[in-house]
């Protein structure tokens, strides 16, 4: 059974158009480096059109085809830097409706921004309790450090409810800052809240040396592989993941794709097939470590309630659900 620890609903209701525009600018620059690409406005509209899966129906179909039983949906709080169509409370309600529409398929990590102050922490706690959400999502490129003391009331909410904290690390949209997204910046918070699990989003792809060091030596720090298929990696992403999985920290690595990025790399079925059925990614990796990465580590960081809620779900044809883990 495979769990994807890092997904988003591909919807303009949840992803600000300014963020989509930043991605389009990056695509245009890469295309212009090798050949004349389409006009920027056409690229922007094309990428926007790929974000109309407002109820996650297409994502669930992709998961079914790929044999992904469940996934974590991230709900970043961009509201103070990139206003979107909905406020955080409405996005929370809509993600709750998505879970009701697709029972047993999703966990949800709700976003937060410490600059919303004490009222923001109270609102976060109220929404988490109302909808029984499963974790917190932080996006430090919006302009704050994950160890800023203003986040500590939020961490107290997570500590009291056994919720993990997922922290974006590394590069992102070109209009946002990278200075607050370095992996090492989570260290103080992880030390001050030893009973809260911190997951370094993209930590298995960018700033890998520091992320791996933290995961190896901080008991409550994990990293994920989100975005691996779309990142520039020496020797290609299969070889990169294989090196990562042989570092001796597979008990601290969570498999994640960062969907909907995979729309541009053949979709989940092709991607998960290359990971699980290819010859390179898990070469020389024990079956036990494979199971930890693909399923068990995510269950370890989830609250007891969320982990207990995990149950059998449809598998991709040709890959049985039962017996897939040790």
C-alpha positions as CSV (number, residue, x, y, z in Angstrom):
1,X,0.0,0.0,0.0
2,X,1.4,3.4,-1.1
3,X,0.7,6.7,0.6
4,X,1.6,10.1,-1.0
5,X,2.6,12.4,1.8
6,X,2.6,15.6,-0.3
7,X,-0.2,16.7,-2.6
8,X,-2.3,19.7,-3.4
9,X,-5.8,20.0,-5.0
10,X,-5.1,21.3,-8.5
11,X,-7.6,24.2,-8.2
12,X,-7.5,27.9,-8.8
13,X,-9.7,28.1,-5.7
14,X,-6.8,27.1,-3.5
15,X,-3.6,28.1,-5.5
16,X,-3.3,31.8,-6.1
17,X,-3.2,33.0,-9.6
18,X,0.0,34.9,-8.8
19,X,1.7,31.7,-7.9
20,X,0.5,30.0,-11.1
21,X,1.8,33.1,-13.0
22,X,5.2,32.7,-11.3
23,X,5.4,29.1,-12.5
24,X,4.5,30.2,-16.0
25,X,7.3,32.7,-16.0
26,X,9.8,30.0,-15.0
27,X,8.5,27.7,-17.7
28,X,8.9,30.5,-20.3
29,X,12.5,31.1,-19.2
30,X,13.4,27.5,-19.5
31,X,11.8,27.2,-22.9
32,X,13.4,30.4,-24.2
33,X,16.8,28.9,-23.3
34,X,16.4,26.2,-25.9
35,X,13.9,27.5,-28.4
36,X,11.3,30.1,-28.9
37,X,8.4,29.3,-26.6
38,X,4.7,30.3,-26.7
39,X,3.8,33.7,-25.4
40,X,3.8,34.1,-21.6
41,X,0.0,34.8,-21.5
42,X,-0.7,31.5,-23.4
43,X,1.6,29.6,-21.0
44,X,-0.1,31.2,-18.0
45,X,-3.6,30.3,-19.3
46,X,-2.5,26.7,-20.1
47,X,-1.2,26.2,-16.6
48,X,-4.2,27.8,-15.1
49,X,-6.4,25.4,-17.1
50,X,-4.6,22.5,-15.4
51,X,-6.0,23.7,-12.1
52,X,-9.7,23.1,-12.5
53,X,-9.9,19.9,-10.5
54,X,-11.8,21.7,-7.8
55,X,-13.3,18.6,-6.1
56,X,-10.1,16.4,-6.5
57,X,-12.0,14.0,-8.7
58,X,-9.1,13.8,-11.2
59,X,-6.5,13.5,-8.4
60,X,-8.4,10.5,-7.1
61,X,-8.6,8.9,-10.5
62,X,-4.8,9.4,-10.8
63,X,-4.3,7.8,-7.4
64,X,-6.5,4.8,-8.4
65,X,-4.5,4.3,-11.5
66,X,-1.2,4.6,-9.7
67,X,-2.1,2.4,-6.7
68,X,-1.9,5.3,-4.2
69,X,-4.3,4.4,-1.4
70,X,-4.2,7.8,0.4
71,X,-2.6,11.1,0.2
72,X,-2.0,14.2,2.3
73,X,-3.5,17.4,0.9
74,X,-1.6,20.6,1.8
75,X,-3.5,23.9,2.3
76,X,-0.8,26.6,2.3
77,X,-1.7,30.0,3.7
78,X,-0.5,32.5,1.0
79,X,-3.1,35.0,2.0
80,X,-0.8,37.8,3.3
81,X,1.4,37.8,0.2
82,X,-0.7,36.3,-2.6
83,X,-4.4,36.9,-2.1
84,X,-6.5,34.1,-3.6
85,X,-10.2,33.5,-4.3
86,X,-11.0,32.1,-0.8
87,X,-9.9,32.8,2.7
88,X,-8.4,30.1,4.9
89,X,-11.6,29.3,6.7
90,X,-13.4,28.7,3.4
91,X,-10.5,26.7,2.0
92,X,-10.7,24.5,5.2
93,X,-14.4,24.0,4.7
94,X,-13.9,23.0,1.0
95,X,-11.2,20.5,1.9
96,X,-13.5,19.0,4.5
97,X,-16.1,18.6,1.7
98,X,-13.5,17.0,-0.5
99,X,-12.8,14.4,2.2
100,X,-16.5,13.7,2.5
101,X,-16.7,13.3,-1.3
102,X,-13.8,10.9,-1.3
103,X,-14.0,9.1,2.0
104,X,-10.9,7.4,3.2
105,X,-8.6,8.9,0.6
106,X,-7.1,12.1,2.2
107,X,-5.5,13.6,5.2
108,X,-5.4,17.4,5.4
109,X,-2.7,19.7,6.7
110,X,-4.0,23.2,7.2
111,X,-1.9,26.2,6.5
112,X,-0.9,29.0,9.0
113,X,1.0,32.2,9.0
114,X,2.4,33.4,12.3
115,X,1.9,37.1,11.4
116,X,-1.8,36.6,11.9
117,X,-1.0,36.6,15.6
118,X,-2.8,35.1,18.6
119,X,-6.1,35.3,16.8
120,X,-4.6,33.3,13.9
121,X,-3.5,30.6,16.3
122,X,-7.0,30.4,17.8
123,X,-8.6,30.3,14.4
124,X,-6.2,27.5,13.3
125,X,-7.1,25.5,16.4
126,X,-10.8,26.0,15.9
127,X,-10.6,24.9,12.2
128,X,-8.5,21.9,13.0
129,X,-10.9,20.8,15.7
130,X,-14.0,21.5,13.7
131,X,-12.9,19.4,10.7
132,X,-10.6,16.9,12.5
133,X,-7.6,17.9,10.3
134,X,-4.4,16.0,10.6
135,X,-1.5,18.5,10.6
136,X,-0.2,22.0,9.9
137,X,1.4,23.3,6.7
138,X,3.9,26.2,6.9
139,X,5.2,28.1,3.9
140,X,8.2,30.1,5.1
141,X,9.0,31.7,1.7
142,X,6.0,33.9,2.5
143,X,8.4,35.8,4.8
144,X,8.9,34.1,8.2
145,X,11.3,31.6,9.8
146,X,9.9,28.3,11.0
147,X,11.6,29.0,14.3
148,X,10.1,32.4,14.8
149,X,8.8,32.6,18.4
150,X,5.5,33.9,17.0
151,X,4.9,30.4,15.7
152,X,5.2,28.8,19.1
153,X,1.5,29.2,20.0
154,X,0.7,27.3,16.8
155,X,3.2,24.6,17.8
156,X,1.5,24.4,21.2
157,X,-1.8,23.7,19.3
158,X,0.0,20.9,17.4
159,X,1.7,19.5,20.4
160,X,-1.6,19.3,22.4
161,X,-3.2,17.4,19.5
162,X,-0.3,15.3,18.3
163,X,-0.3,17.0,14.9
164,X,2.8,17.0,12.6
165,X,4.2,20.3,11.2
166,X,5.0,20.2,7.5
167,X,7.5,23.0,6.5
168,X,8.3,23.9,3.0
169,X,12.1,24.2,2.4
170,X,14.1,25.2,-0.6
171,X,13.1,27.3,-3.7
172,X,9.6,28.2,-4.8
173,X,7.9,30.9,-6.8
174,X,10.4,33.5,-8.0
175,X,8.5,36.4,-6.4
176,X,8.8,34.9,-2.9
177,X,11.9,34.9,-0.6
178,X,14.3,32.0,-0.3
179,X,16.1,33.3,2.7
180,X,13.6,31.9,5.2
181,X,13.2,28.5,3.5
182,X,16.6,27.0,4.4
183,X,16.2,23.6,6.1
184,X,18.5,24.5,9.1
185,X,16.0,27.2,10.2
186,X,13.7,24.5,11.6
187,X,16.3,23.4,14.1
188,X,15.5,25.7,17.0
189,X,11.7,24.9,16.8
190,X,12.5,21.1,16.6
191,X,14.7,21.5,19.7
192,X,12.1,23.6,21.6
193,X,9.2,21.2,20.7
194,X,10.8,17.7,20.9
195,X,7.4,16.0,21.0
196,X,6.2,17.6,17.7
197,X,7.2,16.0,14.4
198,X,8.6,18.3,11.8
199,X,8.6,17.2,8.2
200,X,11.0,19.1,5.8
201,X,9.0,19.4,2.6
202,X,11.4,18.9,-0.4
203,X,14.2,18.0,2.0
204,X,15.0,14.9,0.0
205,X,15.4,17.0,-3.1
206,X,16.9,20.4,-2.2
207,X,19.5,21.2,0.6
208,X,19.7,17.4,1.0
209,X,22.9,17.4,3.0
210,X,21.5,19.7,5.7
211,X,18.0,18.1,5.6
212,X,19.5,14.6,5.9
213,X,21.8,15.7,8.8
214,X,18.8,17.1,10.7
215,X,16.7,14.0,10.1
216,X,19.6,11.7,11.2
217,X,20.2,13.6,14.4
218,X,17.0,15.2,15.5
219,X,14.5,12.5,16.6
220,X,11.5,14.5,15.6
221,X,12.7,15.7,12.2
222,X,11.7,14.0,8.9
223,X,12.1,14.9,5.3
224,X,10.0,14.2,2.2
225,X,10.7,13.7,-1.5
226,X,8.1,16.2,-2.9
227,X,8.9,17.6,-6.3
228,X,11.6,15.0,-7.1
229,X,10.4,14.5,-10.7
230,X,10.6,18.1,-11.7
231,X,13.9,19.0,-10.0
232,X,17.3,19.3,-11.6
233,X,19.2,16.4,-10.1
234,X,22.6,15.0,-10.9
235,X,22.1,11.8,-12.9
236,X,18.4,12.1,-12.9
237,X,15.8,11.6,-10.2
238,X,15.8,7.8,-10.0
239,X,19.5,7.8,-9.3
240,X,19.1,10.6,-6.8
241,X,16.3,8.9,-4.9
242,X,18.4,5.7,-4.8
243,X,21.3,7.6,-3.2
244,X,18.9,9.1,-0.7
245,X,17.4,5.8,0.3
246,X,20.8,4.3,0.9
247,X,22.0,7.0,3.3
248,X,20.8,5.0,6.3
249,X,17.9,7.4,7.2
250,X,15.0,5.6,5.4
251,X,13.2,5.5,8.8
252,X,13.0,9.3,8.5
253,X,12.0,9.7,4.8
254,X,8.4,10.2,3.6
255,X,7.4,9.5,0.0
256,X,5.7,12.5,-1.6
257,X,5.2,13.7,-5.1
258,X,3.9,17.3,-4.8
259,X,1.0,16.7,-7.2
260,X,-0.1,18.6,-9.4
261,X,3.5,19.0,-10.5
262,X,3.3,15.5,-12.0
263,X,0.8,16.7,-14.6
264,X,3.9,17.8,-16.5
265,X,5.8,14.6,-16.1
266,X,3.2,12.0,-17.2
267,X,0.9,11.8,-14.2
268,X,0.9,9.7,-11.0
269,X,0.6,6.3,-12.7
270,X,3.8,6.8,-14.8
271,X,5.7,8.3,-11.9
272,X,4.7,5.8,-9.2
273,X,5.3,3.0,-11.6
274,X,8.9,4.3,-12.3
275,X,9.5,4.5,-8.5
276,X,8.0,1.2,-7.4
277,X,8.4,-1.0,-10.5
278,X,11.6,0.4,-12.0
279,X,15.0,-1.1,-11.5
280,X,16.9,1.9,-10.1
281,X,15.1,3.7,-7.3
282,X,15.0,0.9,-4.8
283,X,18.1,-1.0,-6.0
284,X,20.1,-2.2,-3.0
285,X,17.3,-1.0,-0.6
286,X,15.8,-3.5,1.8
287,X,12.1,-4.3,1.6
288,X,11.8,-3.0,5.1
289,X,13.2,0.4,4.2
290,X,11.0,0.5,1.1
291,X,7.9,0.0,3.3
292,X,9.0,2.7,5.7
293,X,9.4,5.2,2.9
294,X,6.2,4.4,1.0
295,X,3.9,4.0,4.0
296,X,5.0,3.6,7.5
297,X,6.9,6.8,8.2
298,X,3.9,8.9,7.3
299,X,1.7,6.9,9.7
300,X,4.4,7.4,12.4
301,X,4.1,11.2,12.2
302,X,0.3,11.3,12.0
303,X,-1.7,11.5,15.2
304,X,-2.9,8.2,16.6
305,X,-6.4,9.1,15.4
306,X,-5.3,9.9,11.9
307,X,-3.1,6.8,11.6
308,X,-5.8,4.5,13.0
309,X,-8.1,5.9,10.3
310,X,-5.9,4.5,7.5
311,X,-7.5,1.6,5.9
312,X,-7.5,-0.4,2.7
313,X,-8.2,1.5,-0.5
314,X,-8.2,0.6,-4.2
315,X,-4.8,-0.4,-5.6
316,X,-3.4,0.1,-9.1
317,X,-4.1,-2.9,-11.3
318,X,-1.2,-5.3,-11.1
319,X,-0.1,-4.2,-7.6
320,X,-2.0,-5.9,-4.7
321,X,-2.8,-3.9,-1.6
322,X,-2.5,-6.7,0.9
323,X,1.0,-7.9,1.5
324,X,2.6,-4.7,0.0
325,X,4.2,-3.9,3.3
326,X,6.0,-6.0,5.8
